[in-house]
């Protein structure tokens, strides 16, 4: 699965989940394993697709006034700089949304 298909599913699923469960806090595991260059993951997301994922999750939580605790994890890209970029982008998306 690549960016467009993944993000289309996520755009439907995240709001539906937040509406159904009405959480007081979201624990967001923002993993890097879906990256297309990850050696263990099976998804084909780009670095930008993962950034869009983060923006979507943080944005939907903010709309509803739900605080988010994000954890970065995983990431087994052959180029370690890619994994670092993915995790930094998660932090930047959180700052942009909530900062």
KAGINOR-V689523 format. One line per field, one symbol per residue. ss: DSSP state (a for helix, b for strand, c for the rest). phi: phi as a letter, one per 40 degrees, with the letter a starting at -180 (. if undefined). psi: psi as a letter, one per 40 degrees, with the letter a starting at -180 (. if undefined). Layout:
BEGIN
ss=???
phi=???
psi=???
END
This chain:
BEGIN
ss=cbaaaaaaaaaaaaaaaaaaacccbbbbbbbcccbccbcccccbbcaaaaaaaaaaaaaaaaacccbbbbbbbcccbccaaaaaaaaaaaaaaaaaaac
phi=.bddcdcccccccccccccccfccabcbcccccccccccbcbcbccccccccdcdcccccccdcgccbbbbcaghbcdcddccccccccccccccccbc
psi=haddddddddddddddddddegiehhhhggiedehdehedieifiidddddddddddddddddefhihhhhiiahfidhdddddddddddddddddde.
END
